[in-house]
């Protein structure tokens, strides 16, 4: 598991001030929270793509987990979209969105009418794009930002030490817990564990051999990490860095660029109502 | 006084028995103190008192006062106390918080809000002392075990604490990793006035450095003295179940036979120099190499056959490089090698968790191609016990844990019951059978994990570092059960760093280095090539090292302290 792990590289993205990257994440986060329309989301993804590329992210190692996120998202959103086929569900493209391509079940169906509709497909595409952009952006941010720099930045922003600690531990936790999950699954498979499709309670019980050891390890790691960081004076005062991080022109350019992108998207959202479906 | 404990007792929350009872001890500045004793004796709890983890983080009832350089630990936070006491835990992975070596070392000084130039100087100094200069930009998780533990120590050293406490810092390391840590400690002990406390199950590793030894048992310090005083008291050491240095085991046996009057040597070097002084000189009696009587090539029937196997985890680095090796049926084979040499990766291939990433790679176990055989079929023939028992334990009782795999295999109830009883008997778990495994100590958890796999009765059993974190007595108990399985033609393959256990229990050995098989053969053959072992970051156990120094050509055929003592005894009797 190489997603959500900082990796030392010499790239423009790695050299950027963490505050500049924070502005990028926050701007994108705001846009993604407002937009559901796949077209502007696709444009946003394309605008972000060069930054992902200059970060020299390891595509070869990332394509599997990212592909998994994409596939899972697509399937999940597509299933949800099957119920989005009635007029009034959408607020913007009323005329085209309720066009039903294939009706699966009518009004009498216990879960309501189900159909593949134009609006449903747009919803699937938009949500998938949002998920993918968000996951990729967070992964790239974590990949290119030193944990110590982030701790420094958050401390400077007067974020409470306990919250900073949560961020720091998350950096440390995810790779370890993903690794542990794969070890536990292997260990239980060797004892004949496998998933059988049955009723939901039985299905949930089948995951106990995995969840109990992983949760135990999570608690143990949380305890030890807390002990370890406090044993290294964490929380005793201010946090200083051994290297200086200063804003340079490229940081300002980066910030201005993303603030502009955010401004354009906000303007289109407020002025023309582009964003919702 | 650097550390002072005044009648300290501590009982963990909800525990019935006190972990520490009425401890009163004073440790002056600059002393090197070794804390030894069986598992659960209270050694780690003692260290947790020093930097305030008890009582600030670990809940329980603390009685008495702990003073660290005059500060009562009750009245200071862990973060504040960390300026006085640096603590290094057993598992380096839990202590690394950053994702480059440099950042990780910087983390402590950064928390002290030191100026950048002071932090940089501290990093340089700490990396130099721990021999990690040049590793600054490396990801800590790609380091070897020894390097990771060195990094954990560097992170503490960068804060310049006057007291350094290390909790079994070498238990997860290969012999060369251990030497590295010991050498770092040696440098600190001789070049600085740091007070050093080390919890160590293998006292022979630190015996030369120690000014003082505290022997723990049942939460009490039962012996406090110089290494000579403590380790010469063989009766007390054996009574509490602490591991004796192998040399002491040899010479106490000679004493019991009335053949040794002189002082008790503690190290191989001391033993060698004393043996050279005795009349008749043991060293002048080299014997010719003996034919091995353990696991010969004669009638070699492979239980597992590994051909041209390579594995790439996806990072472009081959974790296994063209492995070709066979494992003899019904024989105990040890896979040894440096941390990260590919031992576990090879084992994972043999049970089908991993498959070779090269098309030519092929593994056959018990006649089954691991690539083509479904896992639920393969596990009836070959199985594997992971290093950490907690990776598999989840049931509410030991009985349920052992039966879990059997139920999954569809074993009928009557046979399941018989196999459960058999597995419980092997590890003498009957007194604990209804207890939840998670509430038991590491030794019992490890035994439960192995019992749950041997109950499935695989023809080939792989066990990954079964003795990690266990004391000597528990380690021997487990190894004896594993060796006994070979009587029923089970093939036992175990991965370990404990060279004395390899010497004592393995009939054959596979040595791995950097993803390759470096050496393979009978244990005696492999151990008679110490230069190749060294290439794999391994070293001979003390018994064989002493025999080799004495010039005995058949040194590799001596496996236990008893065999060495018997040989020396026969030499002394017939000068």
Interface residues (C-beta under 8 A of the other chain):
Chain A: X5 X6 X7 X8 X60 X61 X146 X147 X148 X151 X152 X168 X171 X172 X175 X176 X180 X183 X184 X186 X187 X188 X189 X190 X191 X192 X193 X194 X208 X209 X212 X213 X216 X217 X220 X221 X223 X224 X225 X226 X227 X228 X229 X230 X231 X232 X233 X234 X235 X236 X237 X238 X239 X240 X241 X242 X243 X244
Chain B: X51 X53 X57 X77 X78 X79 X80 X82 X83 X86 X87 X89 X91 X93 X94 X95 X96 X97 X98 X99 X100 X102 X103 X106 X107 X108 X109 X110 X111 X112 X113 X114 X115 X116 X119 X120 X123 X137 X138 X139 X141 X155 X156 X159 X314 X315 X348 X351 X353 X375 X376 X379 X383 X384 X386 X388 X390 X391 X392 X393 X394 X404 X405 X407 X408 X409 X438 X452 X453 X456
